[in-house]
Amino acid sequence: MNKLISDNRELALTTQVLLGQKVEELVLIDVRKIKTLPYDFVVIGTCQSEVQMRSVLNTARRELKGQVSPLREEYTPGVRWGVLDAGDFMVHLFEKKTREYYSLERLWADAPLIELDEQLIKPSIDSIDEALPPTKKPKAPAKTSTRRKAAKQSDDSYL
């Protein structure tokens, strides 16, 4: 088990989703020592097609909603490069030729690089879950519609 992953549940969950979606050549780059970057880790993976990339991004957004925040994605059809911004880490998904062309691994060649696979990720998530206390779902605040708020404000204005 890798300590970097076991210390970051959001990173472990995200990489597990990527592996579950058959993202290949998944690597983690520890960029914490590069002070000019606003994040600590970079995850890079390869998708076989744009269809797979869209599917991975949609699945990641859906499965990680409420668990990883902030979670933003960027994808433009035809570019062959998708990005997930999870605050403390960035995920870059490429098609094979695009990944070879940009070669982000070389950009951060001085930073430690870890190849990710299911055997590395699953034990990390299990150990994190065991160490966490049981959580209770917070009650959602009662929703007040905009019309009700406006009506209440107009009623109060007559007083």
C-alpha positions in Angstrom: 0.0 0.0 0.0 1.3 3.4 -0.9 1.2 6.1 1.9 0.5 8.9 -0.5 -2.8 7.2 -1.5 -3.7 5.9 1.9 -3.4 9.5 3.3 -5.7 10.9 0.7 -9.1 9.3 0.5 -10.3 11.5 -2.4 -7.3 10.6 -4.5 -7.8 6.9 -3.7 -11.5 7.1 -4.6 -10.8 8.9 -7.9 -8.1 6.5 -9.0 -10.4 3.6 -8.2 -13.1 5.0 -10.4 -10.5 5.6 -13.2 -9.3 2.0 -12.9 -12.9 0.7 -12.9 -13.5 2.5 -16.1 -10.5 0.7 -17.7 -8.2 3.8 -17.9 -4.8 2.5 -18.9 -1.2 3.5 -18.0 -2.4 5.3 -14.9 0.3 7.2 -13.0 0.5 9.5 -10.0 3.0 12.3 -9.9 3.8 13.9 -6.5 4.3 17.6 -7.3 4.1 18.9 -3.7 7.7 20.2 -3.9 6.9 22.3 -7.0 5.7 25.5 -5.3 4.3 27.1 -8.4 1.5 24.6 -8.8 -1.8 25.0 -7.0 -2.2 21.2 -6.4 -0.2 18.4 -4.8 -0.6 15.5 -7.2 -1.2 14.9 -10.9 -2.8 11.7 -12.2 -2.3 10.8 -15.9 -4.2 8.1 -17.7 -4.8 6.9 -21.3 -8.2 6.3 -22.8 -8.8 4.3 -26.0 -11.2 6.8 -27.6 -13.1 10.0 -27.1 -16.2 8.0 -26.3 -14.4 6.2 -23.4 -13.0 9.5 -22.2 -16.5 11.1 -22.1 -17.7 8.0 -20.3 -14.9 8.1 -17.8 -15.5 11.9 -17.1 -19.2 11.4 -16.7 -18.9 8.4 -14.5 -16.2 10.1 -12.3 -18.4 13.2 -11.9 -21.5 11.0 -11.0 -19.7 8.6 -8.6 -17.6 11.2 -6.9 -20.2 13.8 -6.4 -20.4 14.7 -2.7 -17.2 12.8 -2.0 -14.6 14.7 -3.8 -14.7 18.5 -3.9 -14.2 20.7 -5.6 -14.7 18.6 -8.7 -14.7 20.3 -12.1 -14.1 18.8 -15.5 -12.9 20.2 -18.8 -13.4 18.4 -22.1 -13.8 19.7 -25.6 -14.7 17.2 -28.4 -11.9 16.6 -30.8 -9.1 17.7 -28.5 -8.4 14.2 -27.1 -7.6 15.5 -23.7 -9.9 15.6 -20.7 -9.2 17.1 -17.2 -10.7 16.7 -13.8 -9.8 19.3 -11.2 -10.3 17.9 -7.7 -8.6 20.8 -5.8 -5.6 19.0 -4.3 -5.0 17.0 -7.4 -5.5 17.1 -11.2 -6.4 14.2 -13.5 -5.4 14.4 -17.1 -6.9 11.8 -19.5 -5.5 11.5 -23.0 -5.8 9.3 -26.0 -2.5 7.5 -26.6 -1.1 9.7 -29.4 -2.0 12.9 -27.6 -0.4 11.7 -24.4 2.8 10.8 -26.2 2.8 14.3 -27.9 2.3 16.3 -24.7 4.3 13.9 -22.5 3.4 15.5 -19.1 5.5 13.0 -17.3 8.6 14.6 -18.8 7.3 18.1 -17.7 7.5 16.9 -14.1 10.4 14.4 -14.6 12.1 15.4 -11.3 8.9 14.6 -9.2 8.3 11.1 -7.9 6.1 9.0 -10.2 4.1 5.9 -9.1 2.4 3.5 -11.5 -1.2 2.9 -10.3 -3.0 -0.4 -10.4 -5.9 -2.1 -8.6 -3.6 -3.9 -6.2 -2.2 -0.6 -5.0 -5.5 1.3 -4.8 -8.0 -1.2 -3.2 -6.0 -1.8 0.0 -5.5 1.9 0.4 -9.3 2.6 0.3 -10.0 -0.3 2.7 -7.5 0.9 5.3 -8.8 4.4 5.1 -12.4 3.2 5.5 -11.4 1.2 8.6 -9.6 4.1 10.2 -12.5 6.5 9.7 -15.2 6.8 12.3 -18.7 5.9 11.1 -20.4 8.9 9.6 -23.9 10.1 9.9 -25.6 11.8 7.0 -26.3 15.4 7.8 -29.9 16.5 7.6 -30.6 18.7 4.6 -31.9 22.1 5.5 -35.6 22.6 4.6 -35.9 24.2 1.2 -37.9 27.3 0.8 -38.9 28.2 -2.7 -38.0 31.5 -4.2 -41.7 32.4 -4.5 -42.3 31.8 -0.8 -39.3 34.0 0.1 -40.6 36.7 -2.2 -44.1 36.5 -0.8 -42.9 36.6 2.7 -40.8 39.7 2.0 -43.7 41.4 0.4 -46.0 40.6 3.4 -43.4 42.0 5.7 -43.1 45.2 3.8 -46.7 46.1 4.7 -45.9 46.2 8.4 
